[in-house]
Amino acid sequence: MILYLAIAGSCAEQKANAATAPAYTLDGLALSSTGSATGLILTELLNGPDELLLADYSSSSIKSYSFDDSAVPSFSSVADSISIGNNSSRALVFGDSGNYIYIGGVNASTNIVRYNLNTAYDIGTTTGSTQTVSSSLYSSGAQGLAFNDTGTKLFVADGSSVITLTLNTAWDLSAGSKTTNNLSSTTDDDGDNITNYTGIRFNPTGTKMFISYRNSAGNPASASANNPKIAEFDLSTGFNVATASFARSLIVNDDIGQLSTTASTFIAGFDWNSDGTKLFVAPVHADALSGTGPIVCRYTF
């Protein structure tokens, strides 16, 4: 009986510790591994259940690589790819349990496009059927895309604003309304303004919002360099950007490298794994100092 109680108590303690394990926060994250996407010029990163996707400017395509989130995947073998016909894509997000993939870019006429997938999350099964966001709903550039849990809200990171597109029909880009929340006056831990967004993600309940940014191309060795960072916001109402308050930021320049000896690179994209315990970050360019990359980084607690 005593042995049973000891085991039961131990199991209860383990469950309690597991329940409070860090997830979907930048607090406590540390670099754990890297991989080099040699030869690519990146504009976005997206995680699927068993793959990592990269948008490649140099080939005007979206490429997928097999992985299980235990490490950065090898980029020597491409699993599947989509040719997107231009180099302007800056944003990727899956929707409707992986039945759609949405691609956003900086061309106003076709800046957000939905592709159908015959097999969920498999970009190798993309059909010829597409849907473009209504011009009356949105006609600006998209540097990052994210959905709420029901597909009724599509969030667009654009400049220093987060634009919420409230869709009349879930996952459908044809009609809806929009609101804009400008966060340019928000400052991070270093006193830098959070501007020039390059990506956006949420936790599953929408109480955490993450934005990648860099508000100047300053010398990374300077104290005022405004190095590439990711900001974490708390939302008092889930998926309501108007309720966002800054929590903390993470500087990644020392990990992803530099554009040149006098300028920081941009974050091309970032995404969490399925339970928010690992964060993957990719820069646009190879590191000018080491000549390797783009260096894709994996962070863990």
C-alpha positions in Angstrom: 0.0 0.0 0.0 2.8 2.4 0.9 4.6 1.5 -2.4 1.3 2.2 -4.3 0.9 5.6 -2.7 4.5 6.5 -3.5 4.1 5.5 -7.1 0.7 7.3 -7.3 2.2 10.4 -5.8 5.2 10.3 -8.2 2.8 10.0 -11.2 0.7 12.9 -9.9 3.8 15.1 -9.6 5.0 14.2 -13.1 1.6 15.1 -14.5 1.6 18.4 -12.6 5.0 19.2 -13.9 4.0 18.3 -17.5 0.9 20.5 -17.2 3.0 23.5 -16.3 5.8 22.8 -18.8 6.7 25.9 -20.9 4.9 26.2 -24.3 4.2 29.1 -26.7 6.4 31.6 -25.0 9.8 33.1 -25.7 10.7 33.1 -22.0 13.4 30.5 -21.5 14.0 29.5 -25.1 17.5 28.7 -26.1 19.1 27.7 -29.4 19.4 23.9 -29.6 20.3 23.0 -33.2 20.7 24.6 -36.7 20.7 23.5 -40.3 21.9 25.1 -43.5 19.4 25.7 -46.4 22.3 26.3 -48.8 21.5 28.0 -52.1 18.1 29.3 -51.1 16.8 32.8 -50.5 14.1 32.5 -48.0 10.9 34.5 -47.4 8.9 32.3 -45.1 8.9 29.1 -42.9 5.9 27.0 -42.0 5.5 23.8 -40.0 3.2 21.0 -40.9 2.6 17.8 -38.9 5.6 16.0 -40.4 7.2 18.5 -42.7 8.8 21.9 -42.7 8.0 24.3 -45.6 10.2 27.1 -46.9 9.3 29.8 -49.4 12.3 30.2 -51.8 12.7 33.5 -53.6 15.4 32.1 -55.9 13.2 29.5 -57.5 9.8 31.1 -57.1 8.5 28.1 -55.2 7.4 26.6 -51.9 9.5 23.6 -50.9 8.7 21.0 -48.2 11.1 18.8 -46.2 10.4 15.8 -44.1 11.0 16.1 -40.4 9.7 15.2 -36.9 10.7 18.4 -35.1 13.5 16.6 -33.1 16.0 18.5 -35.1 16.3 20.9 -38.1 15.7 18.8 -41.2 18.3 18.1 -43.9 17.7 20.4 -46.8 19.5 18.2 -49.3 16.3 16.5 -50.4 13.1 18.2 -51.3 9.9 16.2 -50.6 7.5 18.3 -52.6 7.3 21.8 -54.1 4.8 24.3 -55.6 5.8 26.7 -58.3 4.1 30.0 -57.5 5.2 31.9 -60.7 6.7 35.0 -59.0 9.1 35.9 -56.3 6.8 38.1 -54.2 5.5 35.5 -51.8 6.2 36.4 -48.1 3.6 34.5 -46.1 2.3 30.9 -45.7 -0.3 29.3 -43.5 -2.4 26.1 -43.6 -6.1 26.1 -43.1 -9.1 23.8 -42.5 -7.0 21.0 -41.0 -4.5 21.2 -43.8 -7.0 21.0 -46.7 -5.8 24.4 -47.9 -2.6 26.3 -48.0 -2.7 30.1 -48.2 0.2 32.1 -49.8 0.5 35.8 -49.3 2.9 38.3 -50.9 3.6 41.8 -51.8 1.8 42.0 -55.2 -1.5 43.8 -54.5 -3.5 42.2 -57.2 -2.9 38.6 -56.0 -1.4 39.1 -52.6 -3.3 36.2 -50.8 -4.2 33.1 -52.7 -5.7 29.8 -51.4 -4.7 26.5 -52.9 -6.7 23.3 -52.4 -4.8 20.2 -51.2 -6.2 16.7 -52.1 -4.3 15.3 -49.1 -4.1 17.3 -46.0 -0.8 19.2 -45.5 0.7 17.6 -48.6 1.7 20.4 -51.1 2.5 17.7 -53.6 -1.3 17.2 -54.0 -2.1 20.8 -54.8 -5.0 21.0 -57.4 -5.4 23.6 -60.1 -8.2 25.2 -58.1 -7.3 28.5 -56.4 -9.1 31.4 -54.7 -7.8 34.9 -54.4 -8.8 37.3 -51.6 -11.5 39.8 -52.6 -9.9 43.1 -53.6 -12.7 44.9 -51.7 -11.5 43.0 -48.5 -7.8 43.5 -48.8 -5.4 44.9 -51.4 -2.1 45.6 -49.7 1.0 43.5 -49.0 1.1 40.5 -46.8 4.4 39.8 -44.9 2.8 37.2 -42.6 -0.5 35.2 -42.3 -2.2 33.4 -39.4 -5.7 32.0 -38.7 -7.8 31.8 -35.6 -8.9 28.3 -34.5 -12.2 28.4 -36.4 -11.0 29.9 -39.7 -13.3 32.9 -39.4 -10.4 35.4 -38.9 -7.3 35.7 -41.1 -4.5 37.9 -39.6 -2.2 39.7 -41.9 1.1 41.2 -40.8 1.7 44.2 -42.9 4.3 46.9 -42.2 3.6 47.9 -38.6 0.0 46.8 -38.5 -1.9 43.6 -37.9 -4.9 43.5 -40.2 -7.8 41.2 -39.1 -9.9 39.9 -42.0 -13.2 38.6 -40.5 -14.5 36.1 -43.1 -18.2 35.6 -43.8 -17.5 31.9 -44.3 -14.7 30.0 -42.5 -11.6 29.6 -44.6 -13.2 31.4 -47.6 -11.5 34.5 -48.9 -14.3 35.8 -51.0 -16.1 38.1 -48.6 -15.8 39.6 -45.1 -14.7 42.8 -43.3 -11.4 44.1 -42.0 -10.0 46.0 -39.0 -6.5 47.4 -38.5 -4.4 47.6 -35.4 -1.3 49.6 -35.7 1.4 48.6 -33.2 4.2 50.9 -34.4 4.3 52.8 -31.1 4.9 49.6 -29.1 8.4 49.2 -27.9 10.3 46.0 -26.9 12.6 45.2 -24.0 15.4 47.3 -25.6 13.2 50.3 -26.2 13.1 49.6 -30.0 9.8 50.2 -31.9 8.2 47.0 -33.1 7.9 47.8 -36.8 8.7 46.3 -40.3 6.9 42.9 -39.6 8.1 39.8 -41.4 5.9 37.1 -39.8 3.0 36.4 -37.4 1.9 33.3 -35.4 -0.6 32.6 -32.5 -0.9 29.9 -29.9 -3.9 27.7 -30.3 -6.2 29.7 -28.0 -5.2 33.1 -29.4 -4.0 34.4 -26.0 -0.4 34.7 -27.4 0.6 36.5 -30.5 4.1 36.5 -32.0 5.5 38.9 -34.6 9.0 38.9 -36.2 10.4 42.3 -37.0 13.4 44.5 -37.5 12.9 48.3 -37.7 16.2 49.3 -39.3 19.2 47.8 -41.2 21.7 49.1 -38.7 25.1 47.7 -37.9 24.5 44.5 -35.7 27.6 45.5 -33.6 25.9 48.7 -32.6 23.9 49.1 -29.5 21.1 50.6 -31.6 21.2 48.0 -34.3 17.6 47.0 -33.9 18.6 43.4 -34.7 16.1 40.9 -36.0 13.7 39.9 -33.2 10.5 38.1 -32.4 8.0 39.8 -30.1 5.5 38.1 -27.8 2.2 39.7 -26.9 -0.4 38.7 -24.4 -4.0 39.0 -25.6 -6.6 39.4 -22.9 -9.3 38.3 -25.3 -8.3 35.4 -27.6 -7.6 36.4 -31.2 -8.5 40.0 -30.5 -5.4 42.1 -31.5 -6.9 45.2 -29.9 -6.3 43.6 -26.5 -2.6 42.8 -27.1 0.1 43.9 -24.7 3.8 43.4 -25.1 5.3 40.7 -23.0 8.9 40.1 -24.2 11.2 39.7 -27.2 13.9 37.4 -28.5 17.0 38.6 -30.4 18.1 36.0 -33.0 20.8 37.8 -34.9 23.7 36.0 -33.3 22.1 32.7 -34.4 20.8 33.3 -37.9 23.7 35.5 -39.0 24.1 38.8 -40.8 23.3 40.2 -44.3 26.7 41.9 -44.3 29.4 43.0 -41.9 27.5 46.2 -41.3 23.8 45.1 -41.6 21.6 42.6 -39.9 19.5 40.2 -42.0 15.8 39.8 -41.8 13.8 36.9 -40.3 12.2 35.2 -43.3 9.8 33.3 -41.2 9.2 31.4 -38.0 6.8 28.8 -36.6 6.1 26.7 -33.5 5.8 22.9 -33.5 2.4 21.3 -32.7 2.7 21.7 -28.9 4.6 25.0 -28.7 7.7 23.5 -27.1 10.0 24.2 -30.1 10.4 27.2 -32.3 11.9 27.2 -35.8 13.4 30.4 -37.3 14.8 31.1 -40.7 16.6 34.1 -42.1 16.4 35.5 -45.6 20.1 35.2 -46.5 23.2 33.2 -45.9 25.4 34.5 -43.1 27.9 37.0 -44.6 30.5 36.2 -41.9 30.6 32.4 -42.1 29.3 32.0 -45.7 26.9 29.3 -44.5 23.1 29.2 -44.7 20.6 30.5 -44.7 20.9 29.2 -41.2 17.6 27.6 -40.0 17.5 27.5 -36.2 15.6 25.4 -33.7 14.9 26.7 -30.2 13.8 24.6 -27.2 13.2 25.2 -23.4 
